Amino acid sequence: MLKQRIATALVLLAVLLPALAIGDVWPFAIVTLAAMSIAGWEWARLNGAGRLSVALGVALGVACGLALWAGWGNAAPRLAWWIATAVWVLGGTWVLRGGVAAWPKLSRALRLGVGLLALWTAWLAMANAKAAGIDFILSIFVVVWAADIFAYFGGRAFGKRKLAPAISPGKSWEGVWSGMVGTLLVAAAWLAVEASGAIDPTSFYRVVLTRSGLAGLALVVVFLAAMSVVGDLVESLVKRSAGAKDSSALLPGHGGILDRVDALLPVFPIALALAT
């Protein structure tokens, strides 16, 4: 299993890193468009779309392509970020409070529509973040990665109080706090490297620091770490409701695309709302 995970991760990096390194937005936008289309298919399957699942995944890809053709891949309306923020903060909290049993009681059209919209806005935010520069988009990715890594090790070392046992039994409050502390440490390290002149001062951290000061940056980073947990829990809730362990079996050792991007879905549009 570990060898499969490593091999799959290397293949994914081999595709993603060149697309990130290219200056133009469109190669990265196309790669992530394909990934989001697959994630849309997975979401539709988990929510009972049946034979329509492929069509809905294709429709999501077409919607992303139309946004790219319209120039939104470089500069989307800021309203999109704030709508996504409201949906994730209010809707995500409401869904998690309702629990696994409440999810299937929502209309299938609503469940499908909200999920596909979340995937579309996340893709749009990633494309816009790429347009803002490699340091900017990587620093947002790092928020999610740091929150996940520190939460994993902090949970293993100190985890006692379960966060949401009916949704994701492995998560603990201690893991969440560890993830938040980790994101702050990584933000501080990134800013220190920028201050040394080793890299350009164009990261998400620098933008927020300039606009909101040190306290504002700390609040934003902690908030994004918390929202990455919300994204992860919402996807876990949907999978449990569907009786599925993974969103699909497309990525050996990792599950599906949705399993890999769930924490990114709320973080990118919220980050764009707070930094642009």
C-alpha positions as CSV (number, residue, x, y, z in Angstrom):
1,M,0.0,0.0,0.0
2,L,2.8,2.4,0.9
3,K,4.6,1.7,-2.4
4,Q,1.4,2.4,-4.3
5,R,0.8,5.7,-2.4
6,I,4.4,6.8,-3.2
7,A,4.2,5.8,-6.8
8,T,0.9,7.5,-7.4
9,A,2.1,10.6,-5.6
10,L,5.1,10.8,-7.8
11,V,3.0,10.4,-11.0
12,L,0.7,13.2,-9.8
13,L,3.6,15.5,-9.0
14,A,5.2,14.7,-12.4
15,V,2.0,16.1,-14.0
16,L,1.3,19.0,-11.7
17,L,4.7,20.5,-11.1
18,P,5.5,21.2,-14.8
19,A,2.0,22.8,-15.2
20,L,2.7,25.0,-12.2
21,A,6.2,25.9,-13.4
22,I,5.0,27.2,-16.8
23,G,4.3,31.0,-16.7
24,D,1.0,30.9,-18.5
25,V,-2.2,30.0,-16.6
26,W,-3.8,27.7,-19.2
27,P,-1.6,24.5,-18.8
28,F,-2.3,24.4,-15.0
29,A,-5.9,25.4,-15.6
30,I,-6.4,22.5,-18.1
31,V,-4.7,19.9,-15.8
32,T,-6.8,20.9,-12.9
33,L,-9.9,21.2,-15.1
34,A,-9.5,17.5,-15.9
35,A,-9.0,16.6,-12.3
36,M,-12.1,18.6,-11.2
37,S,-14.2,17.0,-13.9
38,I,-13.3,13.6,-12.5
39,A,-14.0,14.8,-9.0
40,G,-17.4,16.0,-10.3
41,W,-18.1,12.5,-11.5
42,E,-17.1,11.1,-8.1
43,W,-19.3,13.6,-6.3
44,A,-22.3,12.7,-8.5
45,R,-21.8,9.0,-8.0
46,L,-21.6,9.4,-4.2
47,N,-24.9,11.4,-4.3
48,G,-26.9,8.9,-6.3
49,A,-26.7,10.4,-9.8
50,G,-26.2,6.9,-11.4
51,R,-25.9,7.0,-15.1
52,L,-25.9,10.8,-15.1
53,S,-22.6,10.9,-13.2
54,V,-20.4,11.0,-16.2
55,A,-22.6,13.7,-17.9
56,L,-22.4,15.8,-14.8
57,G,-18.6,15.5,-14.6
58,V,-18.4,16.5,-18.3
59,A,-20.7,19.4,-17.6
60,L,-18.5,20.6,-14.8
61,G,-15.5,20.5,-17.2
62,V,-17.4,22.4,-19.8
63,A,-18.3,25.1,-17.2
64,C,-14.6,25.4,-16.2
65,G,-13.7,25.6,-19.9
66,L,-16.2,28.4,-20.5
67,A,-14.9,30.4,-17.6
68,L,-11.4,30.0,-18.9
69,W,-12.5,31.1,-22.4
70,A,-14.2,34.1,-20.9
71,G,-11.0,35.2,-19.2
72,W,-12.0,34.3,-15.7
73,G,-9.0,32.0,-15.3
74,N,-6.9,35.1,-14.8
75,A,-9.4,37.5,-13.1
76,A,-12.8,36.1,-12.0
77,P,-15.4,38.3,-10.3
78,R,-14.6,38.7,-6.6
79,L,-18.2,38.0,-5.8
80,A,-17.6,34.3,-6.6
81,W,-15.1,34.1,-3.7
82,W,-17.5,35.7,-1.2
83,I,-20.4,33.5,-2.3
84,A,-18.2,30.4,-1.9
85,T,-17.0,31.6,1.5
86,A,-20.6,32.1,2.7
87,V,-21.6,28.6,1.4
88,W,-18.7,26.9,3.1
89,V,-18.8,28.7,6.4
90,L,-22.6,28.6,6.9
91,G,-23.5,25.6,4.8
92,G,-20.5,23.5,5.9
93,T,-21.3,24.2,9.6
94,W,-25.0,23.3,9.0
95,V,-24.2,20.1,7.2
96,L,-21.8,18.9,9.8
97,R,-24.2,19.7,12.6
98,G,-26.9,17.7,10.9
99,G,-24.6,14.7,10.6
100,V,-24.5,11.7,8.3
101,A,-28.2,10.8,8.7
102,A,-29.3,14.3,7.6
103,W,-27.4,14.5,4.4
104,P,-29.6,12.0,2.3
105,K,-32.7,13.9,3.4
106,L,-31.7,16.9,1.3
107,S,-32.9,16.9,-2.2
108,R,-30.6,15.1,-4.7
109,A,-30.6,18.2,-6.9
110,L,-29.4,20.4,-4.1
111,R,-26.7,18.0,-3.1
112,L,-25.5,17.6,-6.6
113,G,-25.7,21.3,-7.4
114,V,-23.9,22.5,-4.3
115,G,-21.1,20.0,-4.7
116,L,-20.5,20.8,-8.4
117,L,-20.6,24.6,-7.6
118,A,-18.0,24.0,-4.8
119,L,-15.7,22.2,-7.3
120,W,-16.1,24.9,-9.9
121,T,-15.3,27.8,-7.6
122,A,-12.3,25.9,-6.2
123,W,-11.0,25.3,-9.7
124,L,-11.6,29.0,-10.6
125,A,-9.8,30.1,-7.4
126,M,-6.8,27.8,-8.2
127,A,-6.5,29.2,-11.7
128,N,-6.7,32.8,-10.4
129,A,-4.1,32.0,-7.7
130,K,-1.8,30.6,-10.4
131,A,-2.2,33.8,-12.4
132,A,-1.1,35.7,-9.3
133,G,2.2,33.9,-9.3
134,I,3.9,30.6,-8.4
135,D,4.8,31.8,-4.8
136,F,1.2,32.9,-4.2
137,I,-0.4,29.6,-5.2
138,L,2.2,27.4,-3.5
139,S,1.8,29.3,-0.3
140,I,-1.9,28.6,-0.3
141,F,-1.3,24.9,-1.0
142,V,1.2,24.9,1.9
143,V,-1.5,26.1,4.3
144,V,-3.5,22.9,3.5
145,W,-0.5,20.6,3.5
146,A,0.9,22.0,6.8
147,A,-2.5,21.7,8.5
148,D,-2.9,18.1,7.3
149,I,0.7,17.0,8.2
150,F,0.8,18.6,11.6
151,A,-2.7,17.4,12.4
152,Y,-1.7,13.9,11.6
153,F,1.4,13.8,13.8
154,G,-0.2,15.9,16.5
155,G,-3.2,13.7,16.6
156,R,-1.1,10.6,16.8
157,A,1.0,12.0,19.6
158,F,-1.6,13.8,21.7
159,G,-5.0,12.9,20.3
160,K,-7.5,12.0,23.0
161,R,-10.8,13.9,22.3
162,K,-12.5,12.9,19.1
163,L,-13.5,15.7,16.8
164,A,-16.3,14.0,14.9
165,P,-16.4,10.3,15.7
166,A,-19.5,9.6,13.7
167,I,-18.0,11.2,10.6
168,S,-14.2,10.7,10.8
169,P,-13.2,8.6,13.9
170,G,-9.5,9.2,13.3
171,K,-9.6,13.0,13.8
172,S,-9.1,14.6,17.2
173,W,-9.3,18.1,18.6
174,E,-5.6,17.9,19.5
175,G,-4.9,17.1,15.9
176,V,-6.8,20.2,14.8
177,W,-4.9,22.4,17.2
178,S,-1.6,20.9,16.1
179,G,-2.5,21.6,12.5
180,M,-3.3,25.3,13.3
181,V,0.0,25.7,15.2
182,G,1.8,24.1,12.3
183,T,0.3,26.4,9.7
184,L,1.5,29.4,11.8
185,L,5.0,28.0,12.1
186,V,5.2,27.4,8.3
187,A,3.8,30.9,7.6
188,A,6.5,32.4,9.8
189,A,9.2,30.4,8.2
190,W,8.0,31.3,4.7
191,L,8.0,35.1,5.6
192,A,11.5,34.7,7.1
193,V,12.8,33.2,3.9
194,E,11.1,36.0,1.9
195,A,12.7,38.6,4.2
196,S,16.1,37.1,3.6
197,G,15.7,37.8,-0.2
198,A,15.9,34.1,-1.1
199,I,12.5,34.2,-2.8
200,D,10.2,37.0,-4.1
201,P,7.9,38.6,-1.5
202,T,4.8,37.7,-3.4
203,S,3.2,34.9,-1.3
204,F,-0.3,34.8,0.0
205,Y,1.2,35.3,3.5
206,R,2.9,38.5,2.4
207,V,-0.2,39.9,0.8
208,V,-2.3,39.3,3.9
209,L,0.5,40.6,6.2
210,T,0.7,43.8,4.2
211,R,-3.1,44.3,4.3
212,S,-4.0,43.2,7.8
213,G,-0.8,43.1,9.9
214,L,0.6,40.3,11.9
215,A,-2.5,39.6,14.0
216,G,-4.7,39.6,10.9
217,L,-2.4,37.2,9.2
218,A,-2.4,34.8,12.1
219,L,-6.2,34.9,12.2
220,V,-6.5,34.2,8.5
221,V,-4.0,31.3,8.6
222,V,-5.8,29.7,11.5
223,F,-9.2,30.2,9.9
224,L,-8.0,28.6,6.6
225,A,-6.6,25.6,8.6
226,A,-10.0,25.2,10.2
227,M,-11.8,25.4,6.9
228,S,-9.5,22.8,5.4
229,V,-10.8,20.5,8.2
230,V,-14.4,21.4,7.3
231,G,-13.7,20.5,3.7
232,D,-12.3,17.1,4.7
233,L,-15.2,16.4,7.1
234,V,-17.9,17.3,4.6
235,E,-16.4,14.9,2.1
236,S,-16.1,12.2,4.8
237,L,-19.7,12.7,5.7
238,V,-20.9,12.3,2.1
239,K,-18.9,9.1,1.7
240,R,-20.3,7.7,5.0
241,S,-23.8,8.6,3.8
242,A,-23.1,6.7,0.6
243,G,-21.5,3.8,2.4
244,A,-18.2,4.3,0.5
245,K,-14.7,4.2,1.9
246,D,-13.2,6.3,-0.9
247,S,-14.6,8.6,-3.6
248,S,-13.4,6.2,-6.2
249,A,-10.5,3.8,-6.9
250,L,-8.8,5.8,-9.6
251,L,-5.6,6.7,-7.6
252,P,-4.0,3.5,-6.3
253,G,-3.3,3.9,-2.6
254,H,-5.1,7.2,-2.4
255,G,-8.7,6.6,-3.4
256,G,-10.1,9.2,-5.7
257,I,-9.5,12.7,-6.9
258,L,-12.1,14.1,-4.4
259,D,-10.2,12.4,-1.6
260,R,-7.2,14.4,-2.5
261,V,-8.8,17.8,-3.0
262,D,-11.5,17.9,-0.3
263,A,-9.5,20.1,2.0
264,L,-8.6,22.5,-0.9
265,L,-12.2,23.1,-1.9
266,P,-13.0,25.7,0.8
267,V,-9.5,27.0,1.3
268,F,-8.7,28.4,-2.2
269,P,-11.9,30.5,-2.7
270,I,-11.7,31.8,0.9
271,A,-8.1,32.7,0.5
272,L,-8.9,34.6,-2.7
273,A,-11.7,36.4,-0.9
274,L,-9.3,37.5,1.8
275,A,-6.3,38.4,-0.4
276,T,-7.7,40.0,-3.6
